[in-house]
Amino acid sequence: MSDALAVQCCIVGGGPAGMMLGHLMGRAGVRTIVLEKHADFLRDFRGDTVHPSTLRIMQELGLLGRFLERPHSVLRSLGVEIGGRHFRVADFERLAPPCNFIALMPQWDFLDFLAEEGRRLPTLEIRMSSQVTELIKDGSRDGRVAGVRAMTPDGPLEVRSNLVVGCDGRASTVRAAAGLVVQALSAPIDVLWFRLSKSPDDPQNVLAHVGSDKMLVTIDRAAYWQCAYVIGKGGIDRIHAGGIEAFRQAVAQGAGFLADRMAELRSFDDVKLLSVKVDRLRTWSRPGLLCIGDAAHAMSPIGGVGINLAIQDAVAAANLLAGGLRKGTLRDRDLDSVRQRRLFPVRVIQGAQVAVQEKFLSPLLSGRTRAPRVPWPVRALDRNAWLRRWTAALLGLGVRPERVSSPPYR
Ligand SMILES: Cc1cc2nc3c(=O)[nH]c(=O)nc-3n(C[C@H](O)[C@H](O)[C@H](O)COP(=O)(O)OP(=O)(O)OC[C@H]3O[C@@H](n4cnc5c(N)ncnc54)[C@H](O)[C@@H]3O)c2cc1C
């Protein structure tokens, strides 16, 4: 027999967007449920970069101190190594303290933290192992979304809700079920993702290593390096055909300090492929339903901004909708205000990601450039501290940063 619930806000997906929106809605006194299909947050394919914009939101919510008690590493500046030369590209220390660094924390720890804090809120429920399979529509002519059906370990669950928010990522079930139209943007790269151990002599803070036909990103996860090897779209068959030894050599050429631990890559089972997508919805809502985060705009890993943009969407959605939802005065036409507020930053960031992919990465990965050319903006940034503050603000705080204005309910 199916279980049934009624709430004011039903959030599908417990990623960064869903967990932050759940927290903000619960804090504002909106009766909210988050449905997450996995039993835990332990999935090793996500970004780890918690940017100053997200730290600032945590500070506004009074969560920053407790958040920073969790194990994390700190990135105060960003550098890139091109053809063996090091260039500084962003100085976060120049932003206003205490949110003047990037916290590197495995995403499952970050989500666990939000879940733990969220469970203190009486109007928020988080249900794991609950996979949404379809939308419930009412009998009206426009087929207003009135809830969702989900599968749980205890059987089917039906949730009736005044608002359903799709936060279920770039392969969103909700947006597909609602028939929202996705516009694909260029994504000529894929990423190979693996771990290598750390040694005390390893360099710090350099994130991107650019060689003559390759790019390797090393993310410091305190106990090990999380590495991302960027390849041309669909290039995985060529890499596999070359064999694991050729791949090890390519990685060692990308970042020489890792050469002594290549045996840790025993086979391609230790290397995961992540297909990169950049897209966005034309409309983010329809009556009774809104999509945010990657469900509304899938982000490239370039700049490591996806988590933070998803959090910004959640803050904007709560600022604009929580009051009306709680009081029961929210109208369907109010939902588009979230897209109107967030489209500009999404466009700017996706535009920058597409430009880097097409103008820099594609020619580099195709091997058409003999020696890696140092782009002039990189040279200018290395020379000019003021410009590095500007890139830190753009990357760290984003365009049109959100502040929490949805009031806590007492
Ligand atoms: C290779 C790679 C590296 C990246 N690195 C970074 C980085 O370093 N920093 C950064 O900021 N961003 C990074 N990103 C982007 C970032 O991971 C995403 O932009 C961000 O996770 C989006 O958050 P979200 O909450 O919108 O969606 P997601 O994180 O995708 O979360 C969606 C959630 O919904 C759940 N779900 C899906 N379907 C259902 C369903 N039917 N029912 C219930 N639950 C469901 C999923 O299990 C998941 O928990 C990277 C992306 C890639 C591809």
PDBQT file of the ligand as one rigid body, heavy atoms in Angstrom, charges set to zero:
ROOT
HETATM    1  C1  LIG A 501      33.873  16.246 -13.188  1.00  0.00    +0.000 C 
HETATM    2  C2  LIG A 501      33.130  17.328 -12.425  1.00  0.00    +0.000 A 
HETATM    3  C3  LIG A 501      33.799  18.017 -11.439  1.00  0.00    +0.000 A 
HETATM    4  C4  LIG A 501      33.177  19.063 -10.759  1.00  0.00    +0.000 A 
HETATM    5  N1  LIG A 501      33.902  19.768  -9.837  1.00  0.00    +0.000 NA
HETATM    6  C5  LIG A 501      33.311  20.794  -9.200  1.00  0.00    +0.000 A 
HETATM    7  C6  LIG A 501      34.013  21.515  -8.179  1.00  0.00    +0.000 A 
HETATM    8  O1  LIG A 501      35.182  21.237  -7.874  1.00  0.00    +0.000 OA
HETATM    9  N2  LIG A 501      33.360  22.512  -7.549  1.00  0.00    +0.000 N 
HETATM   10  C7  LIG A 501      32.071  22.848  -7.851  1.00  0.00    +0.000 A 
HETATM   11  O2  LIG A 501      31.545  23.810  -7.256  1.00  0.00    +0.000 OA
HETATM   12  N3  LIG A 501      31.383  22.168  -8.788  1.00  0.00    +0.000 NA
HETATM   13  C8  LIG A 501      31.960  21.136  -9.453  1.00  0.00    +0.000 A 
HETATM   14  N4  LIG A 501      31.247  20.448 -10.386  1.00  0.00    +0.000 N 
HETATM   15  C9  LIG A 501      29.838  20.785 -10.651  1.00  0.00    +0.000 C 
HETATM   16  C10 LIG A 501      28.975  20.339  -9.459  1.00  0.00    +0.000 C 
HETATM   17  O3  LIG A 501      29.228  18.986  -9.097  1.00  0.00    +0.000 OA
HETATM   18  C11 LIG A 501      27.476  20.523  -9.760  1.00  0.00    +0.000 C 
HETATM   19  O4  LIG A 501      27.279  21.745 -10.441  1.00  0.00    +0.000 OA
HETATM   20  C12 LIG A 501      26.676  20.541  -8.461  1.00  0.00    +0.000 C 
HETATM   21  O5  LIG A 501      26.853  19.323  -7.775  1.00  0.00    +0.000 OA
HETATM   22  C13 LIG A 501      25.189  20.776  -8.738  1.00  0.00    +0.000 C 
HETATM   23  O6  LIG A 501      24.438  20.615  -7.534  1.00  0.00    +0.000 OA
HETATM   24  P1  LIG A 501      22.912  20.180  -7.582  1.00  0.00    +0.000 P 
HETATM   25  O7  LIG A 501      22.482  20.075  -6.171  1.00  0.00    +0.000 OA
HETATM   26  O8  LIG A 501      22.180  21.070  -8.511  1.00  0.00    +0.000 OA
HETATM   27  O9  LIG A 501      22.910  18.750  -8.282  1.00  0.00    +0.000 OA
HETATM   28  P2  LIG A 501      23.632  17.401  -7.875  1.00  0.00    +0.000 P 
HETATM   29  O10 LIG A 501      24.856  17.667  -7.090  1.00  0.00    +0.000 OA
HETATM   30  O11 LIG A 501      23.762  16.609  -9.121  1.00  0.00    +0.000 OA
HETATM   31  O12 LIG A 501      22.606  16.693  -6.899  1.00  0.00    +0.000 OA
HETATM   32  C14 LIG A 501      21.438  16.074  -7.378  1.00  0.00    +0.000 C 
HETATM   33  C15 LIG A 501      20.934  15.125  -6.316  1.00  0.00    +0.000 C 
HETATM   34  O13 LIG A 501      19.664  14.612  -6.709  1.00  0.00    +0.000 OA
HETATM   35  C16 LIG A 501      19.617  13.218  -6.463  1.00  0.00    +0.000 C 
HETATM   36  N5  LIG A 501      18.634  12.655  -7.395  1.00  0.00    +0.000 N 
HETATM   37  C17 LIG A 501      18.733  12.510  -8.736  1.00  0.00    +0.000 A 
HETATM   38  N6  LIG A 501      17.612  12.001  -9.238  1.00  0.00    +0.000 NA
HETATM   39  C18 LIG A 501      16.759  11.811  -8.208  1.00  0.00    +0.000 A 
HETATM   40  C19 LIG A 501      15.446  11.312  -8.099  1.00  0.00    +0.000 A 
HETATM   41  N7  LIG A 501      14.759  10.890  -9.178  1.00  0.00    +0.000 N 
HETATM   42  N8  LIG A 501      14.860  11.239  -6.880  1.00  0.00    +0.000 NA
HETATM   43  C20 LIG A 501      15.534  11.661  -5.777  1.00  0.00    +0.000 A 
HETATM   44  N9  LIG A 501      16.793  12.132  -5.817  1.00  0.00    +0.000 NA
HETATM   45  C21 LIG A 501      17.403  12.229  -7.024  1.00  0.00    +0.000 A 
HETATM   46  C22 LIG A 501      21.044  12.755  -6.703  1.00  0.00    +0.000 C 
HETATM   47  O14 LIG A 501      21.310  11.528  -6.059  1.00  0.00    +0.000 OA
HETATM   48  C23 LIG A 501      21.839  13.919  -6.124  1.00  0.00    +0.000 C 
HETATM   49  O15 LIG A 501      22.102  13.746  -4.758  1.00  0.00    +0.000 OA
HETATM   50  C24 LIG A 501      31.840  19.403 -11.082  1.00  0.00    +0.000 A 
HETATM   51  C25 LIG A 501      31.145  18.690 -12.063  1.00  0.00    +0.000 A 
HETATM   52  C26 LIG A 501      31.795  17.662 -12.751  1.00  0.00    +0.000 A 
HETATM   53  C27 LIG A 501      31.030  16.943 -13.835  1.00  0.00    +0.000 C 
ENDROOT
TORSDOF 0
